[in-house]
Amino acid sequence: MTNGRTQPQQPAASRILDFQCREETAALWATHDFMELLPKTQLVKHCDSKQLSEDVTARVDRQDREELYRRANEQDV
């Protein structure tokens, strides 16, 4: 899908996405689906959520949410 905007380069598999501004972030997600980038991701250890001071909420469509839950359940996450 092209919309006349320049697309950020896709990061290497070992890089954490690092955007300079919200517009860069928006440009990536306007032209990519998280599920297409998922195979390039890797598991990382995370801290216990009881130690966190805030929750993070992300809206995804139902099909992507179901796929994320399915994969998380497979890995007991």
PQR file with spaces between the fields and no chain letter, atoms N, CA, C, O and H, PARSE charges and radii, in Angstrom:
ATOM       1  N    MET     1       0.836   -1.164    0.000 -0.4000 1.5000
ATOM       2  CA   MET     1       0.000    0.000    0.000 -0.0000 2.0000
ATOM       3  C    MET     1       0.886    1.234    0.000  0.5500 1.7000
ATOM       4  O    MET     1       1.775    1.371    0.840 -0.5500 1.4000
ATOM       5  N    THR     2       0.641    2.123   -0.938 -0.4000 1.5000
ATOM       6  CA   THR     2       1.403    3.360   -0.951 -0.0000 2.0000
ATOM       7  C    THR     2       0.437    4.514   -0.827  0.5500 1.7000
ATOM       8  O    THR     2      -0.671    4.474   -1.361 -0.5500 1.4000
ATOM       9  H    THR     2      -0.081    2.012   -1.621  0.4000 1.0000
ATOM      10  N    ASN     3       0.860    5.532   -0.126 -0.4000 1.5000
ATOM      11  CA   ASN     3       0.003    6.690    0.075 -0.0000 2.0000
ATOM      12  C    ASN     3       0.774    7.984   -0.157  0.5500 1.7000
ATOM      13  O    ASN     3       0.343    9.047    0.287 -0.5500 1.4000
ATOM      14  H    ASN     3       1.761    5.564    0.308  0.4000 1.0000
ATOM      15  N    GLY     4       1.914    7.905   -0.851 -0.4000 1.5000
ATOM      16  CA   GLY     4       2.692    9.081   -1.148 -0.0000 2.0000
ATOM      17  C    GLY     4       3.673    9.473   -0.054  0.5500 1.7000
ATOM      18  O    GLY     4       4.516   10.345   -0.263 -0.5500 1.4000
ATOM      19  H    GLY     4       2.264    7.040   -1.212  0.4000 1.0000
ATOM      20  N    ARG     5       3.574    8.847    1.100 -0.4000 1.5000
ATOM      21  CA   ARG     5       4.507    9.153    2.191 -0.0000 2.0000
ATOM      22  C    ARG     5       5.723    8.263    2.071  0.5500 1.7000
ATOM      23  O    ARG     5       5.648    7.150    1.552 -0.5500 1.4000
ATOM      24  H    ARG     5       2.888    8.139    1.270  0.4000 1.0000
ATOM      25  N    THR     6       6.834    8.763    2.553 -0.4000 1.5000
ATOM      26  CA   THR     6       8.024    7.915    2.581 -0.0000 2.0000
ATOM      27  C    THR     6       7.883    6.926    3.712  0.5500 1.7000
ATOM      28  O    THR     6       7.385    7.258    4.787 -0.5500 1.4000
ATOM      29  H    THR     6       6.894    9.668    2.974  0.4000 1.0000
ATOM      30  N    GLN     7       8.323    5.717    3.465 -0.4000 1.5000
ATOM      31  CA   GLN     7       8.212    4.666    4.466 -0.0000 2.0000
ATOM      32  C    GLN     7       9.530    4.525    5.206  0.5500 1.7000
ATOM      33  O    GLN     7      10.591    4.511    4.584 -0.5500 1.4000
ATOM      34  H    GLN     7       8.728    5.448    2.591  0.4000 1.0000
ATOM      35  N    PRO     8       9.475    4.419    6.546 -0.5600 1.5000
ATOM      36  CA   PRO     8      10.708    4.177    7.298  0.2800 2.0000
ATOM      37  C    PRO     8      11.293    2.835    6.904  0.5500 1.7000
ATOM      38  O    PRO     8      10.565    1.913    6.534 -0.5500 1.4000
ATOM      39  N    GLN     9      12.596    2.731    6.983 -0.4000 1.5000
ATOM      40  CA   GLN     9      13.228    1.451    6.692 -0.0000 2.0000
ATOM      41  C    GLN     9      12.826    0.440    7.749  0.5500 1.7000
ATOM      42  O    GLN     9      12.684    0.771    8.926 -0.5500 1.4000
ATOM      43  H    GLN     9      13.187    3.480    7.282  0.4000 1.0000
ATOM      44  N    GLN    10      12.645   -0.804    7.308 -0.4000 1.5000
ATOM      45  CA   GLN    10      12.359   -1.846    8.275 -0.0000 2.0000
ATOM      46  C    GLN    10      13.626   -2.129    9.058  0.5500 1.7000
ATOM      47  O    GLN    10      14.711   -2.224    8.484 -0.5500 1.4000
ATOM      48  H    GLN    10      12.761   -1.073    6.352  0.4000 1.0000
ATOM      49  N    PRO    11      13.489   -2.264   10.371 -0.5600 1.5000
ATOM      50  CA   PRO    11      14.671   -2.510   11.191  0.2800 2.0000
ATOM      51  C    PRO    11      15.212   -3.918   11.006  0.5500 1.7000
ATOM      52  O    PRO    11      14.488   -4.832   10.611 -0.5500 1.4000
ATOM      53  N    ALA    12      16.493   -4.077   11.295 -0.4000 1.5000
ATOM      54  CA   ALA    12      17.092   -5.407   11.309 -0.0000 2.0000
ATOM      55  C    ALA    12      16.434   -6.213   12.424  0.5500 1.7000
ATOM      56  O    ALA    12      15.893   -5.637   13.367 -0.5500 1.4000
ATOM      57  H    ALA    12      17.082   -3.335   11.615  0.4000 1.0000
ATOM      58  N    ALA    13      16.477   -7.527   12.325 -0.4000 1.5000
ATOM      59  CA   ALA    13      15.788   -8.391   13.281 -0.0000 2.0000
ATOM      60  C    ALA    13      16.224   -8.152   14.722  0.5500 1.7000
ATOM      61  O    ALA    13      15.433   -8.360   15.642 -0.5500 1.4000
ATOM      62  H    ALA    13      16.917   -7.994   11.558  0.4000 1.0000
ATOM      63  N    SER    14      17.448   -7.724   14.936 -0.4000 1.5000
ATOM      64  CA   SER    14      17.931   -7.580   16.307 -0.0000 2.0000
ATOM      65  C    SER    14      17.764   -6.152   16.849  0.5500 1.7000
ATOM      66  O    SER    14      18.124   -5.891   17.996 -0.5500 1.4000
ATOM      67  H    SER    14      18.090   -7.555   14.189  0.4000 1.0000
ATOM      68  N    ARG    15      17.231   -5.235   16.055 -0.4000 1.5000
ATOM      69  CA   ARG    15      17.077   -3.847   16.488 -0.0000 2.0000
ATOM      70  C    ARG    15      15.732   -3.605   17.138  0.5500 1.7000
ATOM      71  O    ARG    15      14.717   -4.171   16.731 -0.5500 1.4000
ATOM      72  H    ARG    15      16.938   -5.447   15.122  0.4000 1.0000
ATOM      73  N    ILE    16      15.735   -2.779   18.130 -0.4000 1.5000
ATOM      74  CA   ILE    16      14.489   -2.300   18.714 -0.0000 2.0000
ATOM      75  C    ILE    16      14.048   -1.127   17.872  0.5500 1.7000
ATOM      76  O    ILE    16      14.863   -0.284   17.498 -0.5500 1.4000
ATOM      77  H    ILE    16      16.560   -2.320   18.461  0.4000 1.0000
ATOM      78  N    LEU    17      12.756   -1.065   17.570 -0.4000 1.5000
ATOM      79  CA   LEU    17      12.265    0.062   16.782 -0.0000 2.0000
ATOM      80  C    LEU    17      12.567    1.353   17.534  0.5500 1.7000
ATOM      81  O    LEU    17      12.230    1.492   18.710 -0.5500 1.4000
ATOM      82  H    LEU    17      12.093   -1.749   17.874  0.4000 1.0000
ATOM      83  N    ASP    18      13.194    2.280   16.856 -0.4000 1.5000
ATOM      84  CA   ASP    18      13.601    3.532   17.480 -0.0000 2.0000
ATOM      85  C    ASP    18      13.172    4.677   16.572  0.5500 1.7000
ATOM      86  O    ASP    18      13.823    4.968   15.568 -0.5500 1.4000
ATOM      87  H    ASP    18      13.468    2.167   15.900  0.4000 1.0000
ATOM      88  N    PHE    19      12.081    5.314   16.933 -0.4000 1.5000
ATOM      89  CA   PHE    19      11.549    6.393   16.117 -0.0000 2.0000
ATOM      90  C    PHE    19      11.948    7.741   16.691  0.5500 1.7000
ATOM      91  O    PHE    19      12.085    7.895   17.905 -0.5500 1.4000
ATOM      92  H    PHE    19      11.552    5.078   17.749  0.4000 1.0000
ATOM      93  N    GLN    20      12.133    8.711   15.813 -0.4000 1.5000
ATOM      94  CA   GLN    20      12.512   10.052   16.221 -0.0000 2.0000
ATOM      95  C    GLN    20      11.294   10.890   16.626  0.5500 1.7000
ATOM      96  O    GLN    20      11.431   11.849   17.386 -0.5500 1.4000
ATOM      97  H    GLN    20      12.022    8.586   14.827  0.4000 1.0000
ATOM      98  N    CYS    21      10.114   10.541   16.128 -0.4000 1.5000
ATOM      99  CA   CYS    21       8.913   11.319   16.429 -0.0000 2.0000
ATOM     100  C    CYS    21       7.671   10.459   16.203  0.5500 1.7000
ATOM     101  O    CYS    21       7.751    9.370   15.634 -0.5500 1.4000
ATOM     102  H    CYS    21      10.002    9.763   15.510  0.4000 1.0000
ATOM     103  N    ARG    22       6.553   10.950   16.646 -0.4000 1.5000
ATOM     104  CA   ARG    22       5.295   10.220   16.472 -0.0000 2.0000
ATOM     105  C    ARG    22       4.948   10.019   15.008  0.5500 1.7000
ATOM     106  O    ARG    22       4.387    8.990   14.630 -0.5500 1.4000
ATOM     107  H    ARG    22       6.488   11.834   17.109  0.4000 1.0000
ATOM     108  N    GLU    23       5.284   11.006   14.181 -0.4000 1.5000
ATOM     109  CA   GLU    23       4.973   10.898   12.758 -0.0000 2.0000
ATOM     110  C    GLU    23       5.697    9.713   12.115  0.5500 1.7000
ATOM     111  O    GLU    23       5.130    9.027   11.264 -0.5500 1.4000
ATOM     112  H    GLU    23       5.740   11.842   14.487  0.4000 1.0000
ATOM     113  N    GLU    24       6.944    9.472   12.517 -0.4000 1.5000
ATOM     114  CA   GLU    24       7.688    8.312   12.017 -0.0000 2.0000
ATOM     115  C    GLU    24       7.007    7.021   12.443  0.5500 1.7000
ATOM     116  O    GLU    24       6.859    6.092   11.650 -0.5500 1.4000
ATOM     117  H    GLU    24       7.404   10.029   13.208  0.4000 1.0000
ATOM     118  N    THR    25       6.599    6.976   13.694 -0.4000 1.5000
ATOM     119  CA   THR    25       5.904    5.802   14.215 -0.0000 2.0000
ATOM     120  C    THR    25       4.609    5.576   13.446  0.5500 1.7000
ATOM     121  O    THR    25       4.317    4.459   13.019 -0.5500 1.4000
ATOM     122  H    THR    25       6.719    7.731   14.338  0.4000 1.0000
ATOM     123  N    ALA    26       3.841    6.636   13.273 -0.4000 1.5000
ATOM     124  CA   ALA    26       2.563    6.542   12.558 -0.0000 2.0000
ATOM     125  C    ALA    26       2.770    6.086   11.117  0.5500 1.7000
ATOM     126  O    ALA    26       1.984    5.296   10.595 -0.5500 1.4000
ATOM     127  H    ALA    26       4.078    7.543   13.620  0.4000 1.0000
ATOM     128  N    ALA    27       3.834    6.588   10.470 -0.4000 1.5000
ATOM     129  CA   ALA    27       4.100    6.199    9.084 -0.0000 2.0000
ATOM     130  C    ALA    27       4.371    4.707    8.966  0.5500 1.7000
ATOM     131  O    ALA    27       3.916    4.063    8.022 -0.5500 1.4000
ATOM     132  H    ALA    27       4.472    7.231   10.895  0.4000 1.0000
ATOM     133  N    LEU    28       5.115    4.153    9.926 -0.4000 1.5000
ATOM     134  CA   LEU    28       5.391    2.711    9.880 -0.0000 2.0000
ATOM     135  C    LEU    28       4.097    1.919   10.036  0.5500 1.7000
ATOM     136  O    LEU    28       3.814    1.028    9.235 -0.5500 1.4000
ATOM     137  H    LEU    28       5.485    4.676   10.694  0.4000 1.0000
ATOM     138  N    TRP    29       3.309    2.237   11.064 -0.4000 1.5000
ATOM     139  CA   TRP    29       2.118    1.438   11.335 -0.0000 2.0000
ATOM     140  C    TRP    29       0.991    1.707   10.346  0.5500 1.7000
ATOM     141  O    TRP    29       0.057    0.912   10.250 -0.5500 1.4000
ATOM     142  H    TRP    29       3.539    2.960   11.716  0.4000 1.0000
ATOM     143  N    ALA    30       1.062    2.812    9.610 -0.4000 1.5000
ATOM     144  CA   ALA    30       0.075    3.061    8.559 -0.0000 2.0000
ATOM     145  C    ALA    30       0.343    2.196    7.336  0.5500 1.7000
ATOM     146  O    ALA    30      -0.551    1.969    6.522 -0.5500 1.4000
ATOM     147  H    ALA    30       1.821    3.458    9.688  0.4000 1.0000
ATOM     148  N    THR    31       1.570    1.717    7.208 -0.4000 1.5000
ATOM     149  CA   THR    31       1.952    0.946    6.020 -0.0000 2.0000
ATOM     150  C    THR    31       2.334   -0.499    6.328  0.5500 1.7000
ATOM     151  O    THR    31       2.615   -1.269    5.410 -0.5500 1.4000
ATOM     152  H    THR    31       2.297    1.902    7.870  0.4000 1.0000
ATOM     153  N    HIS    32       2.349   -0.879    7.610 -0.4000 1.5000
ATOM     154  CA   HIS    32       2.725   -2.241    7.989 -0.0000 2.0000
ATOM     155  C    HIS    32       1.729   -2.793    8.989  0.5500 1.7000
ATOM     156  O    HIS    32       1.063   -2.049    9.710 -0.5500 1.4000
ATOM     157  H    HIS    32       2.120   -0.254    8.356  0.4000 1.0000
ATOM     158  N    ASP    33       1.644   -4.080    9.015 -0.4000 1.5000
ATOM     159  CA   ASP    33       0.808   -4.788    9.968 -0.0000 2.0000
ATOM     160  C    ASP    33       1.747   -5.465   10.961  0.5500 1.7000
ATOM     161  O    ASP    33       2.753   -6.051   10.560 -0.5500 1.4000
ATOM     162  H    ASP    33       2.184   -4.684    8.430  0.4000 1.0000
ATOM     163  N    PHE    34       1.432   -5.391   12.244 -0.4000 1.5000
ATOM     164  CA   PHE    34       2.300   -6.002   13.250 -0.0000 2.0000
ATOM     165  C    PHE    34       2.541   -7.474   12.942  0.5500 1.7000
ATOM     166  O    PHE    34       3.647   -7.974   13.146 -0.5500 1.4000
ATOM     167  H    PHE    34       0.615   -4.915   12.570  0.4000 1.0000
ATOM     168  N    MET    35       1.530   -8.168   12.460 -0.4000 1.5000
ATOM     169  CA   MET    35       1.671   -9.599   12.220 -0.0000 2.0000
ATOM     170  C    MET    35       2.702   -9.879   11.120  0.5500 1.7000
ATOM     171  O    MET    35       3.305  -10.953   11.121 -0.5500 1.4000
ATOM     172  H    MET    35       0.631   -7.762   12.294  0.4000 1.0000
ATOM     173  N    GLU    36       2.922   -8.950   10.184 -0.4000 1.5000
ATOM     174  CA   GLU    36       3.951   -9.199    9.167 -0.0000 2.0000
ATOM     175  C    GLU    36       5.351   -8.990    9.747  0.5500 1.7000
ATOM     176  O    GLU    36       6.316   -9.563    9.240 -0.5500 1.4000
ATOM     177  H    GLU    36       2.432   -8.078   10.184  0.4000 1.0000
ATOM     178  N    LEU    37       5.477   -8.185   10.793 -0.4000 1.5000
ATOM     179  CA   LEU    37       6.772   -7.964   11.432 -0.0000 2.0000
ATOM     180  C    LEU    37       7.053   -8.986   12.538  0.5500 1.7000
ATOM     181  O    LEU    37       8.200   -9.150   12.954 -0.5500 1.4000
ATOM     182  H    LEU    37       4.693   -7.719   11.204  0.4000 1.0000
ATOM     183  N    LEU    38       6.023   -9.663   13.009 -0.4000 1.5000
ATOM     184  CA   LEU    38       6.164  -10.609   14.115 -0.0000 2.0000
ATOM     185  C    LEU    38       7.244  -11.667   13.886  0.5500 1.7000
ATOM     186  O    LEU    38       7.994  -11.959   14.818 -0.5500 1.4000
ATOM     187  H    LEU    38       5.091   -9.530   12.671  0.4000 1.0000
ATOM     188  N    PRO    39       7.361  -12.255   12.696 -0.5600 1.5000
ATOM     189  CA   PRO    39       8.421  -13.266   12.496  0.2800 2.0000
ATOM     190  C    PRO    39       9.822  -12.709   12.687  0.5500 1.7000
ATOM     191  O    PRO    39      10.752  -13.478   12.926 -0.5500 1.4000
ATOM     192  N    LYS    40      10.004  -11.396   12.590 -0.4000 1.5000
ATOM     193  CA   LYS    40      11.322  -10.797   12.753 -0.0000 2.0000
ATOM     194  C    LYS    40      11.617  -10.449   14.207  0.5500 1.7000
ATOM     195  O    LYS    40      12.699   -9.957   14.526 -0.5500 1.4000
ATOM     196  H    LYS    40       9.248  -10.770   12.396  0.4000 1.0000
ATOM     197  N    THR    41      10.660  -10.703   15.081 -0.4000 1.5000
ATOM     198  CA   THR    41      10.855  -10.370   16.488 -0.0000 2.0000
ATOM     199  C    THR    41      11.463  -11.550   17.230  0.5500 1.7000
ATOM     200  O    THR    41      11.494  -12.666   16.713 -0.5500 1.4000
ATOM     201  H    THR    41       9.781  -11.102   14.822  0.4000 1.0000
ATOM     202  N    GLN    42      11.942  -11.305   18.430 -0.4000 1.5000
ATOM     203  CA   GLN    42      12.455  -12.378   19.267 -0.0000 2.0000
ATOM     204  C    GLN    42      11.977  -12.147   20.694  0.5500 1.7000
ATOM     205  O    GLN    42      11.707  -11.017   21.102 -0.5500 1.4000
ATOM     206  H    GLN    42      11.917  -10.397   18.850  0.4000 1.0000
ATOM     207  N    LEU    43      11.880  -13.224   21.427 -0.4000 1.5000
ATOM     208  CA   LEU    43      11.448  -13.141   22.810 -0.0000 2.0000
ATOM     209  C    LEU    43      12.508  -12.459   23.655  0.5500 1.7000
ATOM     210  O    LEU    43      13.705  -12.669   23.459 -0.5500 1.4000
ATOM     211  H    LEU    43      12.099  -14.141   21.095  0.4000 1.0000
ATOM     212  N    VAL    44      12.066  -11.657   24.579 -0.4000 1.5000
ATOM     213  CA   VAL    44      12.970  -11.033   25.544 -0.0000 2.0000
ATOM     214  C    VAL    44      12.391  -11.244   26.933  0.5500 1.7000
ATOM     215  O    VAL    44      11.180  -11.392   27.091 -0.5500 1.4000
ATOM     216  H    VAL    44      11.094  -11.486   24.738  0.4000 1.0000
ATOM     217  N    LYS    45      13.245  -11.257   27.924 -0.4000 1.5000
ATOM     218  CA   LYS    45      12.761  -11.383   29.289 -0.0000 2.0000
ATOM     219  C    LYS    45      12.103  -10.080   29.684  0.5500 1.7000
ATOM     220  O    LYS    45      12.533   -9.002   29.273 -0.5500 1.4000
ATOM     221  H    LYS    45      14.230  -11.136   27.795  0.4000 1.0000
ATOM     222  N    HIS    46      11.081  -10.184   30.469 -0.4000 1.5000
ATOM     223  CA   HIS    46      10.388   -8.991   30.923 -0.0000 2.0000
ATOM     224  C    HIS    46      10.311   -8.990   32.442  0.5500 1.7000
ATOM     225  O    HIS    46      10.440  -10.032   33.084 -0.5500 1.4000
ATOM     226  H    HIS    46      10.732  -11.060   30.803  0.4000 1.0000
ATOM     227  N    CYS    47      10.103   -7.829   32.996 -0.4000 1.5000
ATOM     228  CA   CYS    47      10.026   -7.746   34.456 -0.0000 2.0000
ATOM     229  C    CYS    47       8.616   -8.117   34.918  0.5500 1.7000
ATOM     230  O    CYS    47       7.663   -8.076   34.141 -0.5500 1.4000
ATOM     231  H    CYS    47       9.999   -6.982   32.474  0.4000 1.0000
ATOM     232  N    ASP    48       8.507   -8.468   36.161 -0.4000 1.5000
ATOM     233  CA   ASP    48       7.224   -8.822   36.756 -0.0000 2.0000
ATOM     234  C    ASP    48       6.319   -7.601   36.720  0.5500 1.7000
ATOM     235  O    ASP    48       6.707   -6.518   37.157 -0.5500 1.4000
ATOM     236  H    ASP    48       9.281   -8.502   36.792  0.4000 1.0000
ATOM     237  N    SER    49       5.113   -7.779   36.200 -0.4000 1.5000
ATOM     238  CA   SER    49       4.212   -6.641   36.047 -0.0000 2.0000
ATOM     239  C    SER    49       3.839   -6.005   37.385  0.5500 1.7000
ATOM     240  O    SER    49       3.407   -4.853   37.409 -0.5500 1.4000
ATOM     241  H    SER    49       4.797   -8.659   35.846  0.4000 1.0000
ATOM     242  N    LYS    50       3.994   -6.720   38.496 -0.4000 1.5000
ATOM     243  CA   LYS    50       3.687   -6.134   39.798 -0.0000 2.0000
ATOM     244  C    LYS    50       4.654   -5.004   40.138  0.5500 1.7000
ATOM     245  O    LYS    50       4.360   -4.157   40.981 -0.5500 1.4000
ATOM     246  H    LYS    50       4.346   -7.656   38.477  0.4000 1.0000
ATOM     247  N    GLN    51       5.811   -4.999   39.473 -0.4000 1.5000
ATOM     248  CA   GLN    51       6.806   -3.966   39.734 -0.0000 2.0000
ATOM     249  C    GLN    51       6.592   -2.722   38.863  0.5500 1.7000
ATOM     250  O    GLN    51       7.255   -1.704   39.066 -0.5500 1.4000
ATOM     251  H    GLN    51       6.049   -5.688   38.788  0.4000 1.0000
ATOM     252  N    LEU    52       5.694   -2.796   37.920 -0.4000 1.5000
ATOM     253  CA   LEU    52       5.465   -1.677   37.008 -0.0000 2.0000
ATOM     254  C    LEU    52       4.496   -0.673   37.624  0.5500 1.7000
ATOM     255  O    LEU    52       3.621   -1.036   38.409 -0.5500 1.4000
ATOM     256  H    LEU    52       5.156   -3.622   37.755  0.4000 1.0000
ATOM     257  N    SER    53       4.667    0.577   37.258 -0.4000 1.5000
ATOM     258  CA   SER    53       3.789    1.601   37.799 -0.0000 2.0000
ATOM     259  C    SER    53       2.630    1.940   36.865  0.5500 1.7000
ATOM     260  O    SER    53       1.664    2.570   37.295 -0.5500 1.4000
ATOM     261  H    SER    53       5.378    0.871   36.620  0.4000 1.0000
ATOM     262  N    GLU    54       2.706    1.534   35.590 -0.4000 1.5000
ATOM     263  CA   GLU    54       1.660    1.858   34.625 -0.0000 2.0000
ATOM     264  C    GLU    54       1.364    0.659   33.732  0.5500 1.7000
ATOM     265  O    GLU    54       2.221   -0.194   33.500 -0.5500 1.4000
ATOM     266  H    GLU    54       3.491    1.022   35.241  0.4000 1.0000
ATOM     267  N    ASP    55       0.131    0.617   33.237 -0.4000 1.5000
ATOM     268  CA   ASP    55      -0.257   -0.357   32.225 -0.0000 2.0000
ATOM     269  C    ASP    55      -0.116    0.299   30.859  0.5500 1.7000
ATOM     270  O    ASP    55      -0.125    1.525   30.745 -0.5500 1.4000
ATOM     271  H    ASP    55      -0.565    1.310   33.425  0.4000 1.0000
ATOM     272  N    VAL    56       0.011   -0.517   29.835 -0.4000 1.5000
ATOM     273  CA   VAL    56       0.030   -0.028   28.469 -0.0000 2.0000
ATOM     274  C    VAL    56      -1.104   -0.715   27.731  0.5500 1.7000
ATOM     275  O    VAL    56      -1.265   -1.932   27.818 -0.5500 1.4000
ATOM     276  H    VAL    56       0.018   -1.513   29.927  0.4000 1.0000
ATOM     277  N    THR    57      -1.878    0.058   27.016 -0.4000 1.5000
ATOM     278  CA   THR    57      -2.990   -0.471   26.252 -0.0000 2.0000
ATOM     279  C    THR    57      -2.743   -0.228   24.776  0.5500 1.7000
ATOM     280  O    THR    57      -2.363    0.871   24.373 -0.5500 1.4000
ATOM     281  H    THR    57      -1.747    1.046   26.945  0.4000 1.0000
ATOM     282  N    ALA    58      -2.959   -1.252   23.974 -0.4000 1.5000
ATOM     283  CA   ALA    58      -2.817   -1.114   22.516 -0.0000 2.0000
ATOM     284  C    ALA    58      -4.066   -1.691   21.871  0.5500 1.7000
ATOM     285  O    ALA    58      -4.521   -2.773   22.242 -0.5500 1.4000
ATOM     286  H    ALA    58      -3.268   -2.145   24.301  0.4000 1.0000
ATOM     287  N    ARG    59      -4.607   -0.982   20.926 -0.4000 1.5000
ATOM     288  CA   ARG    59      -5.788   -1.459   20.202 -0.0000 2.0000
ATOM     289  C    ARG    59      -5.327   -2.207   18.954  0.5500 1.7000
ATOM     290  O    ARG    59      -4.535   -1.696   18.162 -0.5500 1.4000
ATOM     291  H    ARG    59      -4.237   -0.103   20.624  0.4000 1.0000
ATOM     292  N    VAL    60      -5.833   -3.410   18.798 -0.4000 1.5000
ATOM     293  CA   VAL    60      -5.570   -4.204   17.600 -0.0000 2.0000
ATOM     294  C    VAL    60      -6.887   -4.804   17.154  0.5500 1.7000
ATOM     295  O    VAL    60      -7.822   -4.913   17.947 -0.5500 1.4000
ATOM     296  H    VAL    60      -6.477   -3.825   19.441  0.4000 1.0000
ATOM     297  N    ASP    61      -6.970   -5.189   15.900 -0.4000 1.5000
ATOM     298  CA   ASP    61      -8.233   -5.782   15.458 -0.0000 2.0000
ATOM     299  C    ASP    61      -8.381   -7.187   16.049  0.5500 1.7000
ATOM     300  O    ASP    61      -7.412   -7.782   16.520 -0.5500 1.4000
ATOM     301  H    ASP    61      -6.211   -5.100   15.255  0.4000 1.0000
ATOM     302  N    ARG    62      -9.576   -7.689   16.017 -0.4000 1.5000
ATOM     303  CA   ARG    62      -9.907   -8.961   16.671 -0.0000 2.0000
ATOM     304  C    ARG    62      -9.042  -10.116   16.175  0.5500 1.7000
ATOM     305  O    ARG    62      -8.565  -10.918   16.978 -0.5500 1.4000
ATOM     306  H    ARG    62     -10.364   -7.206   15.635  0.4000 1.0000
ATOM     307  N    GLN    63      -8.836  -10.209   14.873 -0.4000 1.5000
ATOM     308  CA   GLN    63      -8.055  -11.323   14.319 -0.0000 2.0000
ATOM     309  C    GLN    63      -6.616  -11.292   14.838  0.5500 1.7000
ATOM     310  O    GLN    63      -6.073  -12.333   15.207 -0.5500 1.4000
ATOM     311  H    GLN    63      -9.223   -9.558   14.221  0.4000 1.0000
ATOM     312  N    ASP    64      -5.997  -10.118   14.870 -0.4000 1.5000
ATOM     313  CA   ASP    64      -4.627  -10.010   15.378 -0.0000 2.0000
ATOM     314  C    ASP    64      -4.580  -10.328   16.874  0.5500 1.7000
ATOM     315  O    ASP    64      -3.664  -11.011   17.332 -0.5500 1.4000
ATOM     316  H    ASP    64      -6.438   -9.272   14.571  0.4000 1.0000
ATOM     317  N    ARG    65      -5.557   -9.840   17.634 -0.4000 1.5000
ATOM     318  CA   ARG    65      -5.589  -10.115   19.066 -0.0000 2.0000
ATOM     319  C    ARG    65      -5.696  -11.618   19.328  0.5500 1.7000
ATOM     320  O    ARG    65      -4.991  -12.158   20.180 -0.5500 1.4000
ATOM     321  H    ARG    65      -6.302   -9.286   17.262  0.4000 1.0000
ATOM     322  N    GLU    66      -6.567  -12.274   18.603 -0.4000 1.5000
ATOM     323  CA   GLU    66      -6.730  -13.718   18.781 -0.0000 2.0000
ATOM     324  C    GLU    66      -5.439  -14.458   18.454  0.5500 1.7000
ATOM     325  O    GLU    66      -5.070  -15.405   19.149 -0.5500 1.4000
ATOM     326  H    GLU    66      -7.140  -11.835   17.911  0.4000 1.0000
ATOM     327  N    GLU    67      -4.749  -14.025   17.390 -0.4000 1.5000
ATOM     328  CA   GLU    67      -3.484  -14.655   17.022 -0.0000 2.0000
ATOM     329  C    GLU    67      -2.420  -14.412   18.090  0.5500 1.7000
ATOM     330  O    GLU    67      -1.669  -15.326   18.431 -0.5500 1.4000
ATOM     331  H    GLU    67      -5.050  -13.256   16.826  0.4000 1.0000
ATOM     332  N    LEU    68      -2.350  -13.195   18.621 -0.4000 1.5000
ATOM     333  CA   LEU    68      -1.388  -12.901   19.687 -0.0000 2.0000
ATOM     334  C    LEU    68      -1.669  -13.744   20.930  0.5500 1.7000
ATOM     335  O    LEU    68      -0.744  -14.298   21.525 -0.5500 1.4000
ATOM     336  H    LEU    68      -2.960  -12.453   18.344  0.4000 1.0000
ATOM     337  N    TYR    69      -2.937  -13.842   21.325 -0.4000 1.5000
ATOM     338  CA   TYR    69      -3.293  -14.666   22.487 -0.0000 2.0000
ATOM     339  C    TYR    69      -2.947  -16.138   22.244  0.5500 1.7000
ATOM     340  O    TYR    69      -2.444  -16.821   23.136 -0.5500 1.4000
ATOM     341  H    TYR    69      -3.688  -13.392   20.842  0.4000 1.0000
ATOM     342  N    ARG    70      -3.224  -16.618   21.017 -0.4000 1.5000
ATOM     343  CA   ARG    70      -2.928  -18.016   20.694 -0.0000 2.0000
ATOM     344  C    ARG    70      -1.432  -18.280   20.847  0.5500 1.7000
ATOM     345  O    ARG    70      -1.028  -19.262   21.470 -0.5500 1.4000
ATOM     346  H    ARG    70      -3.632  -16.063   20.293  0.4000 1.0000
ATOM     347  N    ARG    71      -0.613  -17.397   20.276 -0.4000 1.5000
ATOM     348  CA   ARG    71       0.836  -17.580   20.363 -0.0000 2.0000
ATOM     349  C    ARG    71       1.339  -17.434   21.793  0.5500 1.7000
ATOM     350  O    ARG    71       2.233  -18.168   22.214 -0.5500 1.4000
ATOM     351  H    ARG    71      -0.941  -16.599   19.770  0.4000 1.0000
ATOM     352  N    ALA    72       0.774  -16.494   22.542 -0.4000 1.5000
ATOM     353  CA   ALA    72       1.171  -16.323   23.943 -0.0000 2.0000
ATOM     354  C    ALA    72       0.828  -17.575   24.738  0.5500 1.7000
ATOM     355  O    ALA    72       1.630  -18.024   25.557 -0.5500 1.4000
ATOM     356  H    ALA    72       0.047  -15.898   22.200  0.4000 1.0000
ATOM     357  N    ASN    73      -0.335  -18.137   24.513 -0.4000 1.5000
ATOM     358  CA   ASN    73      -0.732  -19.352   25.234 -0.0000 2.0000
ATOM     359  C    ASN    73       0.179  -20.522   24.889  0.5500 1.7000
ATOM     360  O    ASN    73       0.498  -21.340   25.752 -0.5500 1.4000
ATOM     361  H    ASN    73      -0.987  -17.772   23.848  0.4000 1.0000
ATOM     362  N    GLU    74       0.597  -20.603   23.634 -0.4000 1.5000
ATOM     363  CA   GLU    74       1.515  -21.676   23.243 -0.0000 2.0000
ATOM     364  C    GLU    74       2.832  -21.587   24.018  0.5500 1.7000
ATOM     365  O    GLU    74       3.479  -22.601   24.277 -0.5500 1.4000
ATOM     366  H    GLU    74       0.338  -19.938   22.933  0.4000 1.0000
ATOM     367  N    GLN    75       3.222  -20.357   24.387 -0.4000 1.5000
ATOM     368  CA   GLN    75       4.492  -20.149   25.069 -0.0000 2.0000
ATOM     369  C    GLN    75       4.301  -19.896   26.573  0.5500 1.7000
ATOM     370  O    GLN    75       5.239  -19.512   27.271 -0.5500 1.4000
ATOM     371  H    GLN    75       2.697  -19.532   24.176  0.4000 1.0000
ATOM     372  N    ASP    76       3.079  -20.116   27.056 -0.4000 1.5000
ATOM     373  CA   ASP    76       2.753  -19.893   28.467 -0.0000 2.0000
ATOM     374  C    ASP    76       3.113  -18.487   28.926  0.5500 1.7000
ATOM     375  O    ASP    76       3.664  -18.290   30.009 -0.5500 1.4000
ATOM     376  H    ASP    76       2.316  -20.428   26.489  0.4000 1.0000
ATOM     377  N    VAL    77       2.789  -17.519   28.084 -0.4000 1.5000
ATOM     378  CA   VAL    77       3.046  -16.115   28.409 -0.0000 2.0000
ATOM     379  C    VAL    77       1.727  -15.464   28.788  0.5500 1.7000
ATOM     380  O    VAL    77       1.694  -14.275   29.103 -0.5500 1.4000
ATOM     381  H    VAL    77       2.341  -17.678   27.205  0.4000 1.0000
